[in-house]
Amino acid sequence: MTFPTPSPADWKALAEKALKDRPIESLIHLDADQLAIRPLYAAATGAEPLSAPRPSDAAGRPWDLRTLVEGDDAAAVNAAVLADLEGGAASVVLRGAALADPAPLVAALDGVALELAAVGLDAGLGGPEAANALAVAAKGSPRARLMFHMDPVSAFAETGEAPRAMEEHLGLAANTAARHAAAYPEATFFLAGGRVVHEAGGSIGQELAFVAANATALVRAALEAGMTAEQALKGTVLGVAVDQEYFDGLAKVRALRLIWRSLSRAFGAETPAVIEARSSRRMLAARDPWPNLLRLTAAGFAGAVGGADAVVLDGFSRARGRPDAFARRQARNTQLVLMEEAHVGRVADPAAGSWFLDQRTRELAEAGWAEFQRIEAEGGIVEALRGHLVQPRVARARQALEAALAGGGAAMVGVTRFIDPGPRPAPAEPEPAVAPEGGGDACVPLTPIRLAAAFETGEAGR
């Protein structure tokens, strides 16, 4: 039996009848990038199919289950790293004072087979020194899977300060990469992150543009340091945030593949994108952290279905401080359930063929590329930050996001709706404050926000 295929005109007639006195245009919404979200997508409405599959195979798994271990004591970090790897993680990223010197980093990685488990760094402007320490910990093994993750631009944008001119920081990162490239052929060197824009309240297009502009600055510095375009591009990991808006999150990851395809072609060595998706921190609640488990699951789904090569989920108590062992275990298990029970990675590009998601992917890629071209016309990402050109655009997107929450146009479970009057506490370890080192360069910072904070303190709407 065959069913008739309704036309857009058939749908419009039914929609107008259901809307009664409201115009059909009321179903169209604009996002922070001024892109229209329409009520109907179909072949007849001009949506074109596209494919943006994940090209990698993470040791037989659909994606790399990566964890973030934060700490200052080498022994405690080592225990957490081993627990994560034994509990199902394939790789780890380290953050904290244990990265400062080779000795504590070697101790933190005691018992870790670096040829099997990739280890990355999150060291901010101290990335080159931490990279040298990680190279010492690898003991010259050419098969060591190191992820130096040097990202000076994001650190500068977040803190607004740097001890040297940013050109020097980029040069230090590039020279460090060039020095270790021959010894560690399996390593990646740079993390061209855009999460700093997301965490400051920026739009998806702005975040994608920041990734592209950041990558461009890093690759140009690498070329000046003597690396080939292919070495520099293959050694660059792209970093984005994913939150509870899973359709937008997975479309963002797919859009980044399209942008990278064009960017790598421009450098003359087209390479597949390697994308690390980390869960958003601006979406996390502190007063009642338990609904964060739902948000983090949605974020993990977005990263996995969108085709990220690696997914990193925070512990659900991260808004209160560094997660404890229980919270880290929940973060690991969330990914394991998505991977091994929900099987969301069994299809190379699950979103392909959806008229809405294909169109959304394409429009986000175009918005990101347009904003990237704007940044390049402003002199590149460093000059755009120094000149206070990026920050006001991000601020406008943040204000729209905050206004939607305050006015009821958007909602957060446990924060603006379904609020638990007596939430259960969740333990977390205090995070020491670290003052950024300045004196060399400065810009207005892209300060991270947390959307629930105003509601938890009663400041929302004032």
NORSUL-V285150 format. One record per residue. N is the residue number from 1. PSI is psi in whole degrees, 0 to 359 (none if undefined). OMEGA is omega in whole degrees, -180 to 180 (* if undefined). D_LAST is the distance of its C-alpha to the last C-alpha in whole Angstrom. Layout:
[[N | PSI | OMEGA | D_LAST] [N | PSI | OMEGA | D_LAST]]
This chain:
[[1 | 135 | 178 | 60] [2 | 148 | 179 | 57] [3 | 146 | 179 | 54] [4 | 145 | 178 | 53] [5 | 112 | -178 | 51] [6 | 148 | 178 | 48] [7 | 165 | 174 | 47] [8 | 328 | 178 | 44] [9 | 322 | 177 | 45] [10 | 316 | 180 | 46] [11 | 318 | -177 | 42] [12 | 320 | -180 | 41] [13 | 316 | 178 | 43] [14 | 321 | -180 | 42] [15 | 317 | 180 | 38] [16 | 324 | 178 | 38] [17 | 319 | -179 | 40] [18 | 327 | -178 | 37] [19 | 340 | -180 | 34] [20 | 254 | -174 | 36] [21 | 353 | -179 | 34] [22 | 141 | 178 | 32] [23 | 153 | -179 | 33] [24 | 337 | 178 | 34] [25 | 343 | 179 | 32] [26 | 347 | 178 | 29] [27 | 355 | -180 | 30] [28 | 131 | -180 | 29] [29 | 149 | 177 | 26] [30 | 136 | 177 | 25] [31 | 188 | -176 | 24] [32 | 340 | 176 | 22] [33 | 9 | -178 | 26] [34 | 30 | 174 | 26] [35 | 138 | -177 | 29] [36 | 131 | 171 | 30] [37 | 110 | -173 | 30] [38 | 159 | -179 | 32] [39 | 344 | -175 | 33] [40 | 131 | 174 | 37] [41 | 135 | 180 | 39] [42 | 170 | 177 | 43] [43 | 324 | -178 | 46] [44 | 342 | 180 | 46] [45 | 6 | 173 | 43] [46 | 4 | 178 | 43] [47 | 130 | -178 | 42] [48 | 138 | 180 | 44] [49 | 150 | 174 | 45] [50 | 165 | -180 | 45] [51 | 131 | 178 | 45] [52 | 64 | -175 | 43] [53 | 157 | 173 | 45] [54 | 121 | -176 | 45] [55 | 341 | -171 | 48] [56 | 161 | 174 | 48] [57 | 106 | -172 | 50] [58 | 81 | 177 | 48] [59 | 46 | 178 | 51] [60 | 354 | 177 | 52] [61 | 158 | -180 | 48] [62 | 329 | 176 | 46] [63 | 166 | -179 | 44] [64 | 114 | 176 | 43] [65 | 104 | -173 | 41] [66 | 141 | 178 | 40] [67 | 156 | 177 | 38] [68 | 122 | 179 | 36] [69 | 117 | -179 | 37] [70 | 132 | 179 | 35] [71 | 164 | -179 | 37] [72 | 338 | 180 | 39] [73 | 124 | -174 | 42] [74 | 319 | -178 | 44] [75 | 319 | 179 | 46] [76 | 321 | 177 | 43] [77 | 318 | 179 | 42] [78 | 317 | 179 | 45] [79 | 319 | -180 | 45] [80 | 320 | 180 | 42] [81 | 313 | -179 | 44] [82 | 322 | 179 | 47] [83 | 319 | 179 | 45] [84 | 315 | -178 | 43] [85 | 321 | 177 | 46] [86 | 334 | -177 | 48] [87 | 5 | 174 | 45] [88 | 351 | 178 | 45] [89 | 150 | 177 | 44] [90 | 337 | -179 | 46] [91 | 165 | -179 | 44] [92 | 153 | 171 | 41] [93 | 133 | -177 | 39] [94 | 142 | 177 | 39] [95 | 136 | 177 | 36] [96 | 183 | -175 | 36] [97 | 343 | 180 | 39] [98 | 349 | -179 | 42] [99 | 354 | -169 | 42] [100 | 324 | -175 | 43] [101 | 159 | -180 | 46] [102 | 319 | -174 | 49] [103 | 307 | 179 | 50] [104 | 329 | 179 | 47] [105 | 320 | 176 | 46] [106 | 318 | 179 | 50] [107 | 322 | -179 | 50] [108 | 336 | -178 | 46] [109 | 15 | 179 | 48] [110 | 128 | -180 | 51] [111 | 0 | 180 | 53] [112 | 124 | 177 | 51] [113 | 100 | -175 | 53] [114 | 346 | 174 | 52] [115 | 342 | -177 | 54] [116 | 318 | -178 | 53] [117 | 118 | 179 | 49] [118 | 140 | 179 | 47] [119 | 128 | 180 | 45] [120 | 170 | -176 | 42] [121 | 150 | 172 | 40] [122 | 83 | -169 | 36] [123 | 9 | 177 | 37] [124 | 223 | -179 | 35] [125 | 349 | 174 | 37] [126 | 16 | -177 | 39] [127 | 314 | 180 | 40] [128 | 319 | 178 | 44] [129 | 318 | 178 | 45] [130 | 323 | 178 | 44] [131 | 319 | 177 | 46] [132 | 321 | 178 | 49] [133 | 321 | 179 | 48] [134 | 324 | 177 | 48] [135 | 323 | 176 | 51] [136 | 317 | -179 | 53] [137 | 331 | -179 | 52] [138 | 348 | 174 | 53] [139 | 34 | 174 | 57] [140 | 11 | 180 | 58] [141 | 118 | -178 | 58] [142 | 346 | -180 | 58] [143 | 3 | -179 | 56] [144 | 133 | -177 | 53] [145 | 81 | -176 | 50] [146 | 143 | 176 | 48] [147 | 94 | -176 | 44] [148 | 330 | 172 | 44] [149 | 38 | 178 | 40] [150 | 126 | -176 | 40] [151 | 69 | -176 | 37] [152 | 329 | -176 | 36] [153 | 316 | 179 | 34] [154 | 319 | 179 | 31] [155 | 318 | 178 | 31] [156 | 316 | -178 | 31] [157 | 322 | -177 | 28] [158 | 317 | -176 | 26] [159 | 333 | -177 | 27] [160 | 9 | -178 | 28] [161 | 153 | 176 | 31] [162 | 142 | -179 | 35] [163 | 344 | 177 | 38] [164 | 171 | 171 | 40] [165 | 145 | -176 | 39] [166 | 331 | 176 | 38] [167 | 324 | 177 | 41] [168 | 320 | 179 | 43] [169 | 319 | 177 | 41] [170 | 320 | 178 | 42] [171 | 320 | 177 | 45] [172 | 315 | 179 | 45] [173 | 316 | -178 | 44] [174 | 317 | 180 | 46] [175 | 324 | 176 | 49] [176 | 317 | 178 | 49] [177 | 315 | -178 | 49] [178 | 325 | -179 | 52] [179 | 326 | -176 | 53] [180 | 354 | -173 | 53] [181 | 318 | -178 | 53] [182 | 321 | -177 | 57] [183 | 329 | -175 | 57] [184 | 78 | -177 | 54] [185 | 341 | 179 | 55] [186 | 359 | -174 | 52] [187 | 155 | 164 | 49] [188 | 152 | -168 | 46] [189 | 322 | -173 | 45] [190 | 148 | 169 | 42] [191 | 106 | 176 | 38] [192 | 87 | -174 | 37] [193 | 153 | 173 | 33] [194 | 2 | -175 | 30] [195 | 332 | -180 | 28] [196 | 327 | 177 | 26] [197 | 315 | 178 | 25] [198 | 311 | -175 | 24] [199 | 339 | 176 | 22] [200 | 2 | 178 | 20] [201 | 11 | -177 | 19] [202 | 168 | 180 | 22] [203 | 171 | 179 | 24] [204 | 315 | 179 | 27] [205 | 320 | 178 | 29] [206 | 320 | 179 | 27] [207 | 315 | 179 | 28] [208 | 320 | 179 | 32] [209 | 320 | 179 | 32] [210 | 319 | 176 | 31] [211 | 311 | -178 | 34] [212 | 317 | 180 | 37] [213 | 322 | 177 | 36] [214 | 313 | 179 | 36] [215 | 319 | 180 | 39] [216 | 316 | 179 | 41] [217 | 319 | -180 | 40] [218 | 315 | -179 | 42] [219 | 320 | 177 | 45] [220 | 319 | 177 | 46] [221 | 321 | 179 | 46] [222 | 320 | 178 | 48] [223 | 320 | 178 | 50] [224 | 332 | 179 | 51] [225 | 359 | 176 | 51] [226 | 1 | 177 | 54] [227 | 153 | 175 | 53] [228 | 162 | 178 | 54] [229 | 321 | -180 | 51] [230 | 317 | 177 | 52] [231 | 314 | -177 | 52] [232 | 317 | -178 | 48] [233 | 316 | 178 | 47] [234 | 336 | -180 | 48] [235 | 8 | -178 | 47] [236 | 125 | 174 | 43] [237 | 140 | 180 | 41] [238 | 131 | -176 | 38] [239 | 126 | 177 | 35] [240 | 165 | 177 | 32] [241 | 148 | 173 | 29] [242 | 139 | -179 | 29] [243 | 200 | -174 | 26] [244 | 347 | 176 | 26] [245 | 81 | -167 | 26] [246 | 328 | 177 | 30] [247 | 314 | 178 | 31] [248 | 323 | -179 | 29] [249 | 314 | -179 | 30] [250 | 326 | 176 | 34] [251 | 325 | 177 | 34] [252 | 314 | 180 | 33] [253 | 316 | 179 | 35] [254 | 320 | 179 | 38] [255 | 324 | 180 | 37] [256 | 326 | 177 | 37] [257 | 320 | 179 | 41] [258 | 317 | 179 | 41] [259 | 316 | -179 | 40] [260 | 325 | 179 | 42] [261 | 315 | 179 | 45] [262 | 321 | -177 | 45] [263 | 315 | -180 | 44] [264 | 325 | 175 | 46] [265 | 322 | -179 | 49] [266 | 332 | 177 | 48] [267 | 359 | 174 | 49] [268 | 15 | -180 | 52] [269 | 78 | -176 | 52] [270 | 125 | 180 | 50] [271 | 151 | 177 | 49] [272 | 145 | 178 | 47] [273 | 144 | 170 | 43] [274 | 114 | -170 | 43] [275 | 129 | 173 | 39] [276 | 117 | 179 | 37] [277 | 122 | 178 | 34] [278 | 147 | -179 | 32] [279 | 146 | 180 | 29] [280 | 142 | 172 | 25] [281 | 340 | 180 | 23] [282 | 341 | -178 | 20] [283 | 353 | -171 | 21] [284 | 143 | 177 | 21] [285 | 149 | 180 | 20] [286 | 319 | -177 | 20] [287 | 313 | 178 | 20] [288 | 90 | -173 | 22] [289 | 346 | -173 | 24] [290 | 322 | 174 | 27] [291 | 346 | 175 | 25] [292 | 334 | 177 | 25] [293 | 322 | 178 | 29] [294 | 316 | -179 | 29] [295 | 319 | -179 | 26] [296 | 325 | 176 | 29] [297 | 317 | 178 | 32] [298 | 320 | 179 | 30] [299 | 317 | 178 | 30] [300 | 321 | 176 | 34] [301 | 316 | -179 | 35] [302 | 314 | -180 | 33] [303 | 318 | -177 | 35] [304 | 311 | -178 | 38] [305 | 328 | 178 | 39] [306 | 344 | 176 | 38] [307 | 25 | 176 | 40] [308 | 143 | 178 | 39] [309 | 328 | 178 | 42] [310 | 143 | 179 | 40] [311 | 131 | 178 | 37] [312 | 121 | 177 | 35] [313 | 133 | 174 | 33] [314 | 161 | 168 | 30] [315 | 150 | -174 | 31] [316 | 341 | -179 | 28] [317 | 14 | -172 | 27] [318 | 333 | 179 | 26] [319 | 344 | 180 | 23] [320 | 348 | -177 | 24] [321 | 195 | 178 | 27] [322 | 131 | -177 | 30] [323 | 147 | 176 | 31] [324 | 185 | -175 | 34] [325 | 322 | -180 | 38] [326 | 315 | -179 | 37] [327 | 321 | 178 | 34] [328 | 323 | 178 | 36] [329 | 320 | 177 | 38] [330 | 321 | 179 | 36] [331 | 318 | 177 | 35] [332 | 312 | -175 | 39] [333 | 329 | 176 | 39] [334 | 315 | 179 | 37] [335 | 321 | -180 | 39] [336 | 321 | 178 | 42] [337 | 316 | 178 | 41] [338 | 322 | -174 | 40] [339 | 312 | -168 | 43] [340 | 344 | 178 | 46] [341 | 317 | 178 | 45] [342 | 340 | 177 | 43] [343 | 38 | -176 | 45] [344 | 351 | 178 | 42] [345 | 12 | -177 | 44] [346 | 342 | 180 | 48] [347 | 138 | -174 | 47] [348 | 319 | -178 | 47] [349 | 79 | -173 | 44] [350 | 334 | -177 | 43] [351 | 344 | -177 | 41] [352 | 136 | 179 | 43] [353 | 346 | 174 | 45] [354 | 120 | -178 | 41] [355 | 316 | -179 | 41] [356 | 310 | -175 | 37] [357 | 325 | 176 | 37] [358 | 317 | 179 | 39] [359 | 319 | 179 | 38] [360 | 318 | 178 | 34] [361 | 312 | -178 | 36] [362 | 316 | -178 | 38] [363 | 322 | 177 | 35] [364 | 321 | 177 | 33] [365 | 318 | 180 | 36] [366 | 321 | 178 | 36] [367 | 317 | 178 | 33] [368 | 319 | -180 | 33] [369 | 321 | 179 | 36] [370 | 318 | 179 | 35] [371 | 324 | 176 | 32] [372 | 315 | 178 | 35] [373 | 324 | 178 | 37] [374 | 316 | 179 | 34] [375 | 318 | 179 | 34] [376 | 321 | 178 | 38] [377 | 336 | 178 | 38] [378 | 2 | 178 | 36] [379 | 6 | -178 | 38] [380 | 170 | -171 | 37] [381 | 323 | -179 | 34] [382 | 313 | 179 | 35] [383 | 323 | 179 | 35] [384 | 326 | 176 | 32] [385 | 314 | 179 | 30] [386 | 320 | -176 | 31] [387 | 4 | 179 | 31] [388 | 47 | -180 | 27] [389 | 322 | 179 | 28] [390 | 319 | -170 | 27] [391 | 317 | 179 | 23] [392 | 327 | 179 | 22] [393 | 319 | 177 | 23] [394 | 321 | -180 | 21] [395 | 322 | 179 | 18] [396 | 321 | 177 | 18] [397 | 320 | 179 | 19] [398 | 316 | -180 | 16] [399 | 321 | 178 | 13] [400 | 321 | 179 | 15] [401 | 314 | -180 | 15] [402 | 323 | 179 | 12] [403 | 323 | 179 | 11] [404 | 320 | 178 | 14] [405 | 316 | -178 | 13] [406 | 327 | -177 | 10] [407 | 358 | 179 | 12] [408 | 1 | 178 | 15] [409 | 341 | 175 | 17] [410 | 162 | -175 | 17] [411 | 154 | 173 | 18] [412 | 120 | 179 | 18] [413 | 131 | -180 | 21] [414 | 354 | -178 | 20] [415 | 305 | 177 | 17] [416 | 342 | 177 | 15] [417 | 152 | 178 | 19] [418 | 53 | -176 | 22] [419 | 127 | 178 | 20] [420 | 119 | -178 | 22] [421 | 339 | 180 | 22] [422 | 71 | -175 | 24] [423 | 148 | 177 | 24] [424 | 139 | 179 | 28] [425 | 159 | 175 | 27] [426 | 124 | -176 | 29] [427 | 148 | 175 | 31] [428 | 154 | -180 | 30] [429 | 136 | -179 | 31] [430 | 144 | 179 | 29] [431 | 121 | -179 | 29] [432 | 141 | 178 | 30] [433 | 135 | 179 | 29] [434 | 119 | -180 | 31] [435 | 128 | 179 | 30] [436 | 148 | 179 | 31] [437 | 124 | -179 | 34] [438 | 201 | 177 | 34] [439 | 348 | -177 | 36] [440 | 323 | -179 | 38] [441 | 159 | -177 | 35] [442 | 153 | 172 | 31] [443 | 168 | 172 | 29] [444 | 124 | -173 | 25] [445 | 153 | 169 | 24] [446 | 83 | -172 | 23] [447 | 130 | 179 | 21] [448 | 146 | 176 | 20] [449 | 168 | 171 | 17] [450 | 116 | -169 | 17] [451 | 331 | -178 | 15] [452 | 344 | -171 | 14] [453 | 316 | -177 | 13] [454 | 327 | 180 | 9] [455 | 328 | 180 | 10] [456 | 335 | 179 | 13] [457 | 357 | 180 | 11] [458 | 15 | -178 | 9] [459 | 348 | -176 | 6] [460 | 133 | 177 | 6] [461 | 354 | -180 | 4] [462 | none | * | 0]]
